[in-house]
Amino acid sequence: MNENYILTELSEDYAKEICSWIYEGEYSIYNFSDWDTVVKNGWDLSLEKTRRLEFVTILLNKGLVAYGRISLNEDKVYIGIGIKPSLCGKGYGKKIMKLLVEECEKRFPDKTVALEVRSFNDRAINCYKKVGFEIKQKYTRKTFDKSEAEFYYMEYIR
């Protein structure tokens, strides 16, 4: 089957669908709260202006397969990515990451493309390395739920 990836705006309907995705095991830290909770807390995914400016939807043959976040932070542009749980570990990440890197370079051509990833997430780290990212730093920081976790900072090498 011909793979027809499309990168487009993240609509509220897609955001709601993403909130329903359930990751298993250690990956459950990537689960969102339900949509009503996301809205009530004013989290970025629920804010229309932020969704339009920073979030993108990745469709494959017209179905939602992933979302990305492209955010500028001083001299770097950061990529965040979430792949539909049923598709994780099945080879979609490399193509999706290439699309996101291309979009970063289109929006911010003179900026370093970077990301951070939890150090346990070997599946993602290996994908990022295959696309051209290198680990530059390892650190521990507070997370969304106020716990601490270990992360790698990675940069895309052109």
Backbone torsions as a table, in degrees:
resi	resn	phi	psi	omega
1	MET	NA	138.6	178.5
2	ASN	-70.0	128.1	179.6
3	GLU	-89.6	112.4	-178.1
4	ASN	-113.0	88.7	178.9
5	TYR	-82.3	137.7	176.2
6	ILE	-130.2	132.0	176.1
7	LEU	-104.6	123.4	-175.7
8	THR	-145.0	177.6	178.3
9	GLU	-61.9	149.5	176.3
10	LEU	-89.6	107.1	180.0
11	SER	-78.5	166.6	176.3
12	GLU	-62.3	-37.9	178.8
13	ASP	-62.1	-43.5	177.2
14	TYR	-65.7	-39.0	178.3
15	ALA	-60.5	-41.8	177.7
16	LYS	-63.0	-41.4	178.6
17	GLU	-62.1	-43.1	179.6
18	ILE	-60.5	-37.6	178.2
19	CYS	-63.9	-19.7	-179.7
20	SER	-90.6	-7.9	179.7
21	TRP	-66.8	136.8	179.8
22	ILE	-121.9	115.8	175.0
23	TYR	-92.8	145.2	-175.7
24	GLU	-99.2	159.8	172.9
25	GLY	58.6	-138.8	-176.6
26	GLU	-63.7	-20.0	178.9
27	TYR	-78.1	-7.0	-179.1
28	SER	-62.3	-16.8	176.1
29	ILE	-63.3	-16.6	179.4
30	TYR	-89.8	-1.3	179.1
31	ASN	-70.5	138.0	172.8
32	PHE	-83.8	162.1	167.8
33	SER	-73.3	170.8	176.3
34	ASP	-63.8	159.1	-174.2
35	TRP	-55.1	-43.8	-178.3
36	ASP	-60.5	-38.6	177.9
37	THR	-68.2	-41.2	178.5
38	VAL	-59.9	-44.6	179.5
39	VAL	-66.9	-48.0	-177.6
40	LYS	-57.1	-37.2	-178.9
41	ASN	-87.1	-3.8	178.5
42	GLY	64.8	31.4	-179.9
43	TRP	-70.2	150.9	-171.0
44	ASP	-49.7	-38.9	-178.6
45	LEU	-58.5	-28.5	-177.0
46	SER	-89.6	-9.4	-176.1
47	LEU	-91.3	114.3	-173.4
48	GLU	-55.0	-45.2	-177.9
49	LYS	-62.8	-44.3	179.2
50	THR	-66.2	-40.9	177.6
51	ARG	-58.8	-44.4	-178.9
52	ARG	-66.1	-39.8	-175.3
53	LEU	-80.8	-36.4	-169.4
54	GLU	-116.7	-27.1	-174.4
55	PHE	-99.0	148.3	174.7
56	VAL	-134.3	155.3	175.5
57	THR	-107.0	140.0	173.8
58	ILE	-114.0	117.6	179.7
59	LEU	-105.8	145.7	173.1
60	LEU	-127.9	119.3	-176.1
61	ASN	49.7	43.7	175.7
62	LYS	73.7	4.0	177.6
63	GLY	-107.5	144.5	179.2
64	LEU	-68.0	120.1	178.0
65	VAL	-115.9	-23.2	-177.0
66	ALA	-166.2	168.4	170.5
67	TYR	-135.5	159.2	176.9
68	GLY	-135.4	160.2	173.4
69	ARG	-128.8	130.3	-179.9
70	ILE	-121.7	109.4	-176.2
71	SER	-130.1	135.3	-179.6
72	LEU	-86.8	131.1	177.7
73	ASN	-137.5	99.2	-176.1
74	GLU	57.0	-114.1	-174.7
75	ASP	-96.8	11.3	-178.4
76	LYS	-128.1	150.7	172.9
77	VAL	-114.8	124.1	-175.6
78	TYR	-99.2	139.8	175.3
79	ILE	-106.0	134.0	167.1
80	GLY	-120.0	148.8	-176.7
81	ILE	-144.6	144.8	171.9
82	GLY	-138.4	125.3	179.3
83	ILE	-106.5	141.0	178.5
84	LYS	-49.5	127.9	-172.9
85	PRO	-51.5	-39.1	-178.1
86	SER	-69.1	-11.2	-179.0
87	LEU	-106.1	-5.8	-178.7
88	CYS	-64.0	140.4	177.4
89	GLY	75.8	13.9	-176.2
90	LYS	-116.4	16.7	173.5
91	GLY	92.0	4.7	-179.3
92	TYR	-79.6	-27.2	-171.9
93	GLY	-59.2	-39.9	-176.2
94	LYS	-61.9	-48.3	-180.0
95	LYS	-65.3	-42.4	179.8
96	ILE	-63.5	-43.2	178.5
97	MET	-64.0	-38.6	177.6
98	LYS	-61.4	-41.8	177.1
99	LEU	-61.0	-42.8	-179.2
100	LEU	-67.5	-40.1	177.0
101	VAL	-62.9	-44.1	177.7
102	GLU	-58.8	-42.1	179.3
103	GLU	-65.6	-40.4	176.7
104	CYS	-59.9	-44.6	-178.0
105	GLU	-69.1	-28.9	176.2
106	LYS	-71.1	-45.9	-177.5
107	ARG	-74.2	-37.9	-173.7
108	PHE	-135.7	71.2	-170.9
109	PRO	-61.1	-25.2	-175.6
110	ASP	-101.6	8.9	-176.1
111	LYS	-102.8	150.8	173.3
112	THR	-72.4	132.4	177.6
113	VAL	-92.4	126.9	-174.1
114	ALA	-139.7	168.5	174.0
115	LEU	-157.3	166.4	169.9
116	GLU	-129.0	147.3	-175.4
117	VAL	-143.6	142.7	177.0
118	ARG	-63.1	138.5	-172.1
119	SER	-65.8	-21.0	178.8
120	PHE	-76.5	-17.1	-169.4
121	ASN	-83.7	68.7	-177.6
122	ASP	-57.6	-36.8	-179.1
123	ARG	-58.4	-48.5	179.5
124	ALA	-69.4	-43.7	-178.6
125	ILE	-58.4	-45.0	179.1
126	ASN	-62.8	-40.1	176.8
127	CYS	-61.4	-48.0	-177.5
128	TYR	-62.2	-40.0	178.5
129	LYS	-62.7	-41.0	-179.6
130	LYS	-63.8	-29.6	-179.5
131	VAL	-81.6	-20.3	178.3
132	GLY	125.2	10.7	177.5
133	PHE	-88.5	148.1	175.8
134	GLU	-125.0	143.0	175.3
135	ILE	-71.9	127.4	-179.5
136	LYS	-111.7	-24.5	-174.3
137	GLN	-158.7	151.0	174.7
138	LYS	-126.0	134.5	-177.5
139	TYR	-156.1	167.2	175.2
140	THR	-114.4	137.8	177.2
141	ARG	-148.4	164.0	176.4
142	LYS	-70.3	144.9	-179.6
143	THR	-108.0	179.9	-178.1
144	PHE	-52.1	-38.2	-177.7
145	ASP	-90.7	13.2	176.3
146	LYS	75.6	3.9	173.4
147	SER	-84.5	177.5	177.2
148	GLU	-111.4	145.2	178.3
149	ALA	-144.5	157.8	179.6
150	GLU	-93.9	135.9	-177.2
151	PHE	-129.6	157.8	166.3
152	TYR	-110.4	138.9	169.6
153	TYR	-98.7	127.9	-178.1
154	MET	-126.0	146.4	176.9
155	GLU	-122.7	145.6	176.4
156	TYR	-79.9	128.9	179.2
157	ILE	-102.1	114.1	-177.6
158	ARG	-70.4	NA	NA
